[in-house]
Amino acid sequence: MINRTAVVASKTGLHARPAALFAQAAAKSPVPVTISVDGKAPVAAGSLLQVMTLGVKQGDEVILYTEEGNEDTLDQLVKLLETDLDA
Amino acid sequence: MTHEVHGVAAAPGVALGPVKWLAAAPVTSASDAPGSDADAEISRAEAAFETVAARYSAQALDAEGPAADILFMTSALAADPALLDQVRAGIRAGGPTAHSVTEAVAHFADQLTALGGMMAERASDLRDVGQRVVAELLGQDPPGIPDSAAPFVLAAQDLAPADTATLDPAIVVGLLTVAGGPTSHTAILAKALGIPAVVACPGAGEIAENTVVVIDGTGGVVEIEPEAGRREEVLAVRARQADAPTGPGRTADGYAVPLLANVGSVGDAQLAVELGAEGVGLFRTEFLFLGRQSAPTVAEQTEQYADIFRVLGERPITVRTLDAGSDKPLPFLNLPDEENPALGVRGLRLSSVDEGTLLDQLTAIEAARAATGASVSVMAPMVGTVEEAKYFATRARAAGVRSPGVMVEIPAAAIRSEHLGAEVDFFSIGTNDLSQYLFGADRMSATLAALHNPWQPALAATIAMVVAGAKTHGVKVGVCGESASNPEFACVLVGLGVETLSMAPRSLAGVRARLTEVTLEQCRAAAEAVLSARTADDAVDVAGAALGRKK
C-alpha cells in the first residue's frame, strides 16, 4: 500500500460539487482508492456518499491510499483535492 | 354545480385553472413480494439508478448557477457505488427490490442527517433520488411537479421549499395546499413569485385531478367548477393586473402611500426596481451569514451591501441587521441549543453574546452607504425594551448611521412604543413575528394558521397602539410584514396610520391597484370597523363593506 496526504482547498470542504468531482475522478481510477481523515477508518474515495459523510472541511488534511505502483493516480487525486473546486 | 371550500389566504390575487396534484412519493414495504431471480432484480435496480442519474445530468446541463451544481451532485448520488452495493446486498438477502432501495437510501440519509448543517440538506436530495428510483422500479410517475405545458393550479398536501422554488408562474398559476400555514416558506415564495395561494384548506383534499377551480389568494377561497361568467371575470382581473399601473402608491384622493419592497439579494432588488418599488422597506442581510462557518469580513459585507445599494440608486433603503440566532443557527456564533429558539437568543439579542457581529455589520453598512451615496436607514430586529432600543441607536449613530430604527415584533415593544420612540427615528412592524408572539402561536404551525390571519382584530389593535405611541415623538411607522401584501388589508393599514408598506416585489401591483380604488377616508373607516370587529371573519366583511369591495 502507498499513501499521500492532501490539504483540502475547496471552500465548502468535501461537500456538494467538490465532493462529486473528486468521487467521480476516484471512481474512474484503474485501482480502488480509499480516503481517511482524522485517523478514522478509510472509506471508498469513489463513493460520493461515503466521502461526504467524512465531513471534511476546507483546510483539513486527508490521506489517500491505494496499491503500490499507482503513484500517478494518487498524485492526480491529490492535485484535485488541493484545487479550490468551488471557485 | 359551483361550490366553495375555504382555507387561509397565503398569497394575494386570483387565478383560474385545472387542478393538478403533486405526485405523491411512492411507498414501499418490507412485506412486498421479493423478485424470484436476485441477479435479474439487481440488473433492474441498476438500470433504474442509471435512468434517474441520467435525468439529473440532463437537468444539470439545462440549469445554471447553484441549481446546476446541486443537480450535478445529485446525479452523482444516483450513481454512487456504495449506495448501489447496499441495494445489491439488500436484494441478495431476499429483500423486495424497491424496498431495498428505500432502505439503502434511509441508511445513508440518516448518516447525513446526523452530520447536521449542509450535509443534512443533502439528505433530502438523497431521499429525492431514492423516491425517483423507486417510482421508476414500480412504473409510477416520478414524484414532484406535474409536467404540463398548459397553465394549471398546483395542489398538494404540503409543498417543500424546494418544490416551490422552481415553479414557473406562467405554468403554475395558483397554489393550493391541504396543510401548511400563511407564513410558511411556501407562502413567502408564492408571494415572491406572484402566484396566488390558498393554504391550510382541508376541503381541497376532495378536489379531483383536472377539476377547474378559481383560487382567491386574497380571501382564502377556492371555487370549484366556477360558471362561465365567473371564469371570464377572473381572466379579466388577471389581464388588468398584468397591466396594473406602476408609479408611486396613491389612494383615489391622492394620499401618498410609499410602496416599498422586501429584498434579500441583488436579483430581488432589480425586480423591485422593475416593478416600481419606491424603495426598500426591508433589506434582509441574513443571506451573507447563513450556511457559513465563519463570519463574513467587513470588506466582504461592504462590497455585497454596496452591490444592492447601487441597484436602488436614490431610492431609500432600510437595512435590517442580522435576524438570526438560535432560530436560524450560525455555526460561528457557538450559541447553546435552546428549547424554544423563537423565544431565545436571536436578532439584536445576539449582541449580548457577540457584539462584534453587530458592530462589524454597522461599519460595513455605513461604508457601503458612503461608497454609493445611497439613502440608508438601519434597524434592529427583536427589540423589546427601551434599553435595547437605546443600545442599538447609540451603536448605530456611533457607526455613522443617520437614521436608526427598530422592528416592532414583540408585544412589549408595541405596548411601550411611546417610550421606545424617544430613542429611535422609525418603527417597522413585522406582522409575522408580531402575530407569533401576540398569540403565542408558532408561525410554522399549520394547525394554528387561523391565528396568523392578518384579519385577527388583535393584530390591528396592536398596530393602532404602535401608531399612537409613535406620534408622541413624531416617529415614522411602516409595516414590512406579509400582511402588507394583502391588497385589502393594506388599505386597513393605511387607515390605521401606517405610513409606508413594504412587501415582496410581485405583490406591489395588486396593492397599488387596490389603493387607487379607495379614498383615505374609506381606509380610516375600514380600520375603525376592523378595530370594532369581534372575529377575523367579521373583520374581513366590515372592512370589505367600508372599502366598497367589488364582488
Interface residues (C-beta under 8 A of the other chain):
Chain A: T12 H15 A16 R17 A19 A20 A23 Q24 A27 V43 A44 G46 S47 L48 L49 Q50 M52 T53 G55 K57 Q58
Chain B: D69 I70 F72 M73 A76 L77 D80 P81 A82 L83 F108 Q111 L112 L115 M118 M119 R122 L126 Q293
